[in-house]
Amino acid sequence: MRKLGAGRSFADLLEAYPKLTENDLRSALTFAADYMEHETVFAIAELRARLEQRPGVTLTMEPAQAVRAERDGNDRR
């Protein structure tokens, strides 16, 4: 997935990994789409504005910590 995200094509990957099939790559994309189906994605500016309103959340947090804090805050509402 990372290699596809970095711009590699199916053809590039199939050449580099001969045991893979096009169906394997499509299955990986389908799995990723299913996994992410219920995730919420915020634009950075929107996330920053939301976080600035939360007590106990600092903007020096790692991005993953900030996302968890936002998600956990939404669960309590």
C-alpha positions in Angstrom: 0.0 0.0 0.0 2.8 2.4 0.8 4.5 1.8 -2.5 1.2 2.5 -4.3 0.7 5.6 -2.3 4.2 6.7 -3.2 3.4 6.5 -6.9 4.4 3.0 -7.9 2.1 1.4 -10.4 0.6 -2.0 -10.3 3.0 -3.0 -13.2 6.0 -1.8 -11.1 4.9 -3.9 -8.1 4.1 -7.0 -10.2 7.5 -6.8 -11.8 9.3 -6.3 -8.4 7.2 -9.0 -6.7 6.6 -11.7 -9.2 4.6 -13.9 -6.8 1.9 -11.2 -6.5 -1.0 -11.0 -8.8 -3.1 -8.0 -9.9 -5.9 -9.6 -7.9 -3.6 -9.6 -4.8 -3.1 -5.8 -5.2 -6.8 -5.2 -5.7 -7.6 -7.2 -2.7 -5.2 -5.2 -0.6 -6.9 -2.0 -1.8 -10.3 -3.4 -1.0 -9.2 -4.4 2.5 -7.8 -0.9 3.1 -11.0 0.7 1.9 -13.1 -1.5 4.1 -10.8 -0.9 7.1 -11.0 2.9 6.7 -14.7 3.0 5.9 -15.7 4.3 9.3 -12.7 6.5 10.0 -13.2 10.2 10.2 -10.6 12.4 8.4 -10.3 16.1 9.3 -8.5 18.8 7.4 -5.5 20.0 9.4 -7.0 23.4 10.0 -10.3 21.9 11.2 -8.5 19.5 13.5 -6.3 22.2 14.9 -9.3 24.4 15.7 -11.1 21.5 17.4 -8.0 20.6 19.4 -7.5 24.2 20.6 -10.9 24.0 22.3 -10.0 20.9 24.3 -8.6 21.2 27.8 -5.6 19.0 28.3 -4.7 18.8 24.6 -1.6 20.6 23.5 -0.7 21.3 19.9 2.8 19.8 20.5 1.3 16.3 20.6 2.2 13.8 18.0 -0.4 13.6 15.3 -1.6 10.2 16.3 -2.1 11.3 19.9 -4.1 14.4 18.7 -6.3 12.2 16.6 -6.9 9.8 19.5 -7.7 12.8 21.7 -10.2 14.1 19.2 -11.8 10.7 18.7 -12.0 10.0 22.4 -13.5 13.5 23.0 -16.2 12.7 20.4 -17.1 9.4 22.2 -17.9 11.3 25.4 -20.3 13.7 23.8 
